[in-house]
Amino acid sequence: MAVPKTKVSKSRKNMRRSNVWKLPAPALSKCTQCGALKTPHRVCKDCGYYKGRLVVAKSED
């Protein structure tokens, strides 16, 4: 049975676990219609197009 020889301090334990919580940067792709950055496989917030088709009609304010 494995038994640690010395106590592991709280700071050392937390340093070891610190890499678990890093989040990856969100993936962004360029919209083919307007060129704005958007998340892949989602409708563009700026123009309302998805895969070259108008999906959400945006009202002009």
TAMOPE-V776228 format. One record per run of one state. SS is the DSSP state (helix for helix, strand for strand, loop for the rest). FROM is the first residue (numbers start at 0). TO is the last residue. Records with the same first field share a line. If there is no record, write none. Layout:
SS: FROM-TO  FROM-TO
This chain:
loop: 0-8  21-27  30-35  38-47  50-51  54-60
helix: 9-20
strand: 28-29  36-37  48-49  52-53
